[in-house]
Amino acid sequence: MSDEQKPRRREQILQALAVMLEEDSGKRITTAALARQVGVSEAALYRHFPSKARMFEGLIDFIEESIFARITRILEDIPDAASRCGTILALLLGFAEKNPGLARVLGGDVLTGETARLRQRVHQLFERLETQLKQILREAELREGLRTSISASAAANLLIAQAEGRISQYVRSDFKRLPTEYWEDQWALLSSQLLQETVQPA
């Protein structure tokens, strides 16, 4: 196989895994079933990924790259803190909705019984998102004269918990309860309480 074909085959394997995570919700995915889905032997799978854990890591890499590349653009394009936070959360929910198999990776249920390193990677992804929100909220005081009504750490945690909960509902409902359902109304309520003007000393 040429060097050019290798990345394509790796992508095919990861796409097939994502499809199986969506279609075989609740079932444990074996490398034999995945090889059948891709149309290759198990030995061919292992030439591209030395283990199933590495395949899941490939999906987590894709999620991270997709989300954080777009967050960089959001920070460049949107000046105010509330809109930045709202757009980042909508991005995360929309990404999960469009990629049900990857929503299962984010929800963590599919990683039960896999290596602890994978669950740690997903945990770190959400920690990184929470840190990003906290930084945006802290900068609001300097940039806009606005302060969070509770501590920036508590506010960022509340926001990420909302997104995690909605993704979890989506996975638990077998992808019937869309993560974006009611989100606009809920965000309007959350954002109205999120920031307030800092009181200037008299």
ABEGO torsion letter per residue (X at the ends): XBAAAAAAAAAAAAAAAAAAAAAABGBBBBAAAAAAAAGBBAAAAAAABABAAAAAAAAAAAAAAAAAAAAAAAAAABABAAAAAAAAAAAAAAAAAABAAAAAAAAGAAABGBBAAAAAAAAAAAAAAAAAAAAAAAAAAAAAGBBBABBAAAAAAAAAAAAAAAAAAAAAAGGABBAABGAAAAAAAAAAAABBBBBBBX
